[in-house]
Amino acid sequence: MKRRIIQYRPSVGAEEYKSVGGCFEANWLTEGPKSDAFLEGLRDLMKVKHACFAPNGTLALYLALRAAKIGPGDEVIVPDFTFFGSASAVEMTGAVPVFCDIDRDTLQTTASHIERSITPKSRAIMPVHIYGAVGEMDAIADLARSRSLVIVEDAAQAVGVHFRDRHAGTFGELGCFSFFADKTITTGEGGLVVTNDDALYKSLRFLRNLGRVDRGSFVHPEMGYNFRITDMQAAIGLVQLSRLAEIAGKKQKILHHYRSRLGDVPQVRIIDPPVGSTHIPFRAAIYAERAADLTEFLGAENVETRSFFYPLHLQPAFAYLSDSRPMPSDAFANAVYAYENGICLPLYPGMPEDDVDYVCDKIGEFYGR
Ligand SMILES: *Cc1c(COP(=O)(O)O)cnc(C)c1O
């Protein structure tokens, strides 16, 4: 039987299972002691004053944008190269996502790419930290300050990742994270918003808890919705957080193995993080010559690959944006280049080293060495 190299497998086991059991023993299922402890751990990790949960990363972004009073008539600048949810969260507020290009080498957006997309309607910037590295947030924060723009960071893939000793998601007003099954630490589904701003935190609390602060009251001073999670999810997250260094170390080790095995294959290049950023690899993201053919070849050899993100300006769901505002065809040249030349190779915490060897052997075979 041919072996199968899967793209990703979350690292959850006996400890997480036992922790969920604790919720049954304590008979506490909604946000409670486990949620409080998980939040405290996350605030410590990120050195941030306030944090609250959301049901997932997309809704964390929506919640953050709403807390910043982004809505109809506003524009939010979003990198063209990101997960669809970054931009659909903007659309959900009634604001318009305006795309910007990225740096070809790091896949991150930069201040100069963002600046080209600023218009009089721009209210916020959403830097997205791609594939477990952080973009140049010092320059982006300077730009935001000088143009009076709010920063809502999409740090969904960047729990535990730092830029110049500062945790992802803490450079601007609001930072958002995801705990989806394939993110660095997971609760199955789950999201987080962090802020150092007391007023924004107050808005987040009202918005996420049906316009009130306390649970038991039926008086709702403000408009709000239900963005709560369960203590079972927090129970998993709490254990995952305690294992963050282990998970990060395992992922880094696998990327290192790919690097040493692919070092003498000139047709492929592993994407490096920007200078100043740490890296907890989301997958093994590479540029490869004849990427589409390699993808097909690896698929036939039972290696599950993923494409890079499909550029947002080409998404059928966002066609209405380019109809109303045509852009020059090279406006997103790097995002298009990345999509056409990039491949995500399998990488997950428990990935066997000989699976990495197998993938690298097949890549060597493809290029005919
Ligand atoms: C996963 C992800 C999201 C959305 O998070 P969900 O929890 O899946 O809703 C948003 N942006 C990026 C960059 C992501 O990787």
The ligand as an SDF file (V2000), in Angstrom:
LIG
                    3D

 15 15  0  0  0  0  0  0  0  0999 V2000
   -7.9250   30.9040    9.9500 C   0  0  0  0  0  0  0  0  0  0  0  0
   -7.8290   32.3080    9.5200 C   0  0  0  0  0  0  0  0  0  0  0  0
   -8.8770   33.2170    9.6810 C   0  0  0  0  0  0  0  0  0  0  0  0
  -10.2410   32.8240   10.1620 C   0  0  0  0  0  0  0  0  0  0  0  0
  -10.2720   32.0960   11.3300 O   0  0  0  0  0  0  0  0  0  0  0  0
  -11.4840   31.0640   11.5630 P   0  0  0  0  0  0  0  0  0  0  0  0
  -11.3070   30.6670   12.9780 O   0  0  0  0  0  0  0  0  0  0  0  0
  -11.2680   29.9380   10.5980 O   0  0  0  0  0  0  0  0  0  0  0  0
  -12.7450   31.8050   11.3110 O   0  0  0  0  0  0  0  0  0  0  0  0
   -8.6730   34.5250    9.3060 C   0  0  0  0  0  0  0  0  0  0  0  0
   -7.5080   34.9260    8.7890 N   0  0  0  0  0  0  0  0  0  0  0  0
   -6.4800   34.0830    8.6070 C   0  0  0  0  0  0  0  0  0  0  0  0
   -5.2070   34.6160    8.0540 C   0  0  0  0  0  0  0  0  0  0  0  0
   -6.6140   32.7430    8.9350 C   0  0  0  0  0  0  0  0  0  0  0  0
   -5.5860   31.9110    8.7330 O   0  0  0  0  0  0  0  0  0  0  0  0
  1  2  1  0
  2  3  1  0
  2 14  2  0
  3  4  1  0
  3 10  2  0
  4  5  1  0
  5  6  1  0
  6  7  2  0
  6  8  1  0
  6  9  1  0
 10 11  1  0
 11 12  2  0
 12 13  1  0
 12 14  1  0
 14 15  1  0
M  END
$$$$
